[in-house]
Amino acid sequence: MDRAVFDRMAALEEVQWWFVARREILSAVISRLVKLPDDARILEAGCGTGGNLGMLAKFGHIRAFELDADARRTAEVKSGIAIAEGSIPDAVPFASEKFDLIGLFDVLEHIEDDEATLGALANRLTSDGRIVMTVPAFQWLWSRHDERHHHFRRYTRAQLADVAAKAGLHMEYGFYFNTALFPLAVASRAVKSLFRIEKADDTLPAPHVNAALRAVFAAEKHLVGRLSLPVGLSLCAVLTTNPASQ
């Protein structure tokens, strides 16, 4: 990921609508769709600058790792916990530990070998553990945003389920989200492509716009586990190595 992207993430992820609403949706996913023990052991793989760690800490004891040194330092300041150096698929830390929940939030698309990555994380799950993950949806939505963020691909639900299956994982749940804003985003990307507009789309809008976008996006948390939408800008999945434990 470009250095400028990491810097914007560190500055914005506590307040910008997309980050805030996504955390609300992920919290709903974990609360409703994942059964965790009281002393749950949780790992965030590729935690970036640490914006999700506070949310995850509500569900158990947190570990995290990140490859980028500056991002690790920022995450440690935000979270108050030590962030390990590591990468996937070949340098996952905490080798002696197993986890009840692994978070992989908009990370898989940055890694060339997605199958090996999911396989490496599957090996760190407890027998009833789950991976909760998000990725950008639909390759036809590819834009300069993906290039700036150094993505390798976007996914459909079927494609992600296939990669997961090859890695020894079963998709318990898979659903698209950020759906209400889907038409607006498609139109915006088309205009930027047509007129070759290079402005980054991960900036902080005016306060009233930021609040409105957050409210619209976060409202989708009420649909988690109740209604599966046919399209969205992102895809969320819950993966397990033990489908019999559903």
C-alpha positions in Angstrom: 0.0 0.0 0.0 1.3 3.5 -0.8 2.8 5.4 2.2 0.3 8.2 1.6 -2.6 5.7 1.9 -1.3 4.4 5.3 -0.9 8.0 6.5 -4.5 8.9 5.5 -5.7 5.7 7.1 -4.0 6.5 10.4 -5.5 10.0 10.4 -9.0 9.1 9.3 -10.0 5.6 10.6 -11.4 6.9 13.8 -13.8 9.4 12.2 -14.2 8.8 8.5 -17.6 7.3 7.6 -16.4 4.2 5.8 -14.1 3.0 8.6 -16.6 3.8 11.4 -19.6 2.1 9.7 -17.6 -0.9 8.7 -16.6 -1.5 12.3 -20.3 -1.3 13.3 -21.1 -3.9 10.7 -18.2 -6.2 11.7 -19.2 -5.9 15.3 -22.7 -7.1 14.4 -21.2 -10.0 12.3 -19.2 -11.2 15.3 -22.0 -10.8 17.8 -24.7 -12.6 15.7 -22.8 -15.1 13.6 -19.8 -16.2 15.6 -20.1 -18.1 18.9 -17.1 -17.2 21.0 -16.0 -18.5 24.4 -15.9 -16.1 27.3 -12.1 -16.1 27.2 -11.9 -15.9 23.4 -8.4 -15.6 21.8 -8.5 -13.2 18.9 -6.0 -12.4 16.2 -6.1 -9.6 13.7 -3.9 -10.4 10.7 -2.6 -7.3 9.0 -4.0 -4.9 11.5 -2.7 -1.8 9.6 -2.7 1.3 11.9 -4.9 -0.4 14.5 -8.4 1.0 13.8 -10.2 -2.3 14.4 -8.4 -3.4 17.6 -10.7 -1.5 20.0 -13.7 -3.1 18.4 -12.2 -6.6 18.5 -11.1 -6.2 22.1 -14.7 -6.2 23.2 -14.9 -9.8 22.3 -11.8 -11.2 23.9 -8.0 -11.2 24.3 -6.3 -9.5 21.3 -3.2 -10.3 19.4 -2.2 -8.6 16.2 0.5 -8.4 13.6 1.5 -6.1 10.8 4.3 -6.0 8.3 4.7 -2.2 8.0 6.8 -0.8 10.8 5.3 2.7 10.8 1.8 1.2 10.9 2.8 -1.1 13.8 3.9 1.9 15.8 0.7 3.8 15.2 -1.4 0.7 16.1 0.5 0.3 19.3 -0.2 3.9 20.3 -3.9 3.5 19.5 -4.4 0.2 21.1 -1.9 0.0 24.0 -0.9 -3.5 23.0 2.3 -4.8 21.4 1.9 -5.4 17.7 4.1 -8.2 16.3 5.9 -8.0 13.1 4.6 -10.5 10.6 3.2 -11.2 7.2 1.0 -13.7 5.4 1.3 -16.4 4.2 4.9 -17.1 5.2 5.6 -15.2 8.4 2.6 -15.5 10.7 3.8 -14.9 14.3 2.5 -16.6 17.5 3.4 -20.0 16.2 2.5 -21.8 19.4 -1.0 -20.3 19.7 -4.5 -21.1 18.3 -7.2 -18.6 18.0 -11.0 -18.6 18.3 -11.4 -15.7 15.9 -9.1 -14.3 13.3 -10.0 -11.0 11.6 -8.8 -10.4 8.1 -10.3 -7.1 7.1 -9.6 -5.8 3.5 -6.2 -7.6 3.5 -6.5 -10.6 1.3 -6.8 -8.5 -1.9 -3.3 -7.1 -1.2 -1.7 -10.6 -1.2 -0.8 -12.4 -4.4 -1.2 -15.9 -3.1 -4.7 -15.8 -1.5 -5.1 -19.5 -1.2 -1.9 -19.9 0.8 -2.8 -17.0 2.9 -6.1 -18.5 4.0 -4.5 -21.9 4.5 -1.9 -20.3 6.8 -4.6 -18.7 8.9 -6.7 -21.8 8.9 -3.8 -23.6 10.6 -4.0 -21.1 13.5 -7.7 -21.7 14.3 -9.0 -23.7 17.2 -11.3 -26.6 16.2 -14.3 -24.3 16.5 -12.6 -21.2 15.4 -13.7 -18.7 12.7 -12.1 -16.3 10.3 -14.2 -13.2 9.7 -13.0 -11.3 6.7 -13.8 -8.6 4.2 -12.7 -8.0 0.7 -13.7 -5.6 -2.1 -16.3 -7.0 -4.4 -16.6 -7.5 -8.2 -13.6 -7.2 -10.5 -15.6 -5.1 -12.9 -15.5 -2.3 -10.3 -11.7 -2.2 -10.6 -10.5 1.4 -10.5 -7.6 3.7 -9.6 -8.6 3.1 -6.0 -7.5 -0.5 -6.3 -4.3 0.5 -8.0 -3.4 3.0 -5.3 -4.1 0.5 -2.6 -2.0 -2.2 -4.4 -4.8 -4.7 -4.8 -4.3 -7.9 -6.8 -8.0 -8.6 -7.3 -11.7 -8.1 -6.2 -14.0 -11.0 -5.5 -17.4 -12.4 -6.0 -18.9 -14.6 -3.3 -18.4 -17.7 -5.4 -14.8 -16.8 -6.1 -14.0 -16.3 -2.4 -15.8 -19.5 -1.5 -13.7 -21.4 -4.0 -10.4 -20.0 -2.7 -11.5 -20.8 0.8 -12.4 -24.4 -0.1 -9.0 -24.9 -1.7 -7.4 -23.7 1.5 -9.4 -26.2 3.6 -12.1 -23.7 4.8 -15.9 -23.7 4.5 -17.8 -20.5 4.0 -20.6 -20.5 6.7 -21.8 -17.1 5.7 -21.0 -14.8 2.8 -22.8 -11.6 1.9 -22.3 -8.3 0.1 -22.4 -5.1 2.0 -22.1 -1.3 1.4 -25.1 -1.8 -0.9 -27.1 1.3 -0.4 -24.2 3.5 -1.7 -23.5 1.0 -4.5 -25.2 3.1 -7.3 -23.5 6.3 -6.2 -20.1 4.7 -6.0 -20.4 3.1 -9.5 -21.4 6.4 -11.0 -18.6 8.2 -9.2 -16.0 5.7 -10.5 -17.4 6.0 -14.0 -17.1 9.8 -13.9 -13.5 9.6 -12.5 -12.5 7.1 -15.2 -14.1 9.1 -18.0 -12.5 12.4 -17.0 -9.3 10.9 -15.6 -9.9 12.4 -12.2 -7.1 11.3 -9.8 -8.5 12.5 -6.5 -8.3 9.9 -3.7 -11.7 8.6 -2.5 -10.5 7.8 1.0 -10.7 11.4 2.3 -12.8 13.0 5.0 -15.9 14.8 3.5 -17.6 17.7 5.1 -19.0 16.9 8.6 -22.7 16.7 7.5 -21.8 14.6 4.5 -19.6 12.3 6.6 -22.4 11.8 9.1 -25.0 11.1 6.4 -22.8 8.5 4.7 -22.0 6.8 8.0 -25.6 6.6 8.9 -26.6 5.1 5.5 -23.7 2.6 5.5 -24.0 1.6 9.1 -27.7 0.9 8.8 -26.8 -2.3 7.0 -25.7 -3.8 10.4 -29.4 -4.5 11.0 -29.4 -6.8 8.0 -26.6 -9.0 9.2 -27.8 -12.6 9.5 -31.3 -11.6 8.4 -31.1 -10.6 4.8 -28.5 -11.3 2.1 -28.2 -8.5 -0.5 -27.3 -9.4 -4.1 -24.6 -6.7 -4.7 -22.4 -4.4 -2.7 -19.0 -2.7 -2.9 -17.6 -5.2 -0.4 -18.0 -8.8 0.6 -17.9 -10.2 4.1 -17.4 -13.9 4.9 -17.3 -16.2 8.0 -15.0 -19.2 7.4 -14.4 -22.3 9.4 -12.4 -25.5 9.1 -15.2 -27.5 10.8 -18.6 -27.0 9.0 -20.2 -29.6 11.4 -19.8 -27.1 14.2 -22.4 -24.6 12.8 
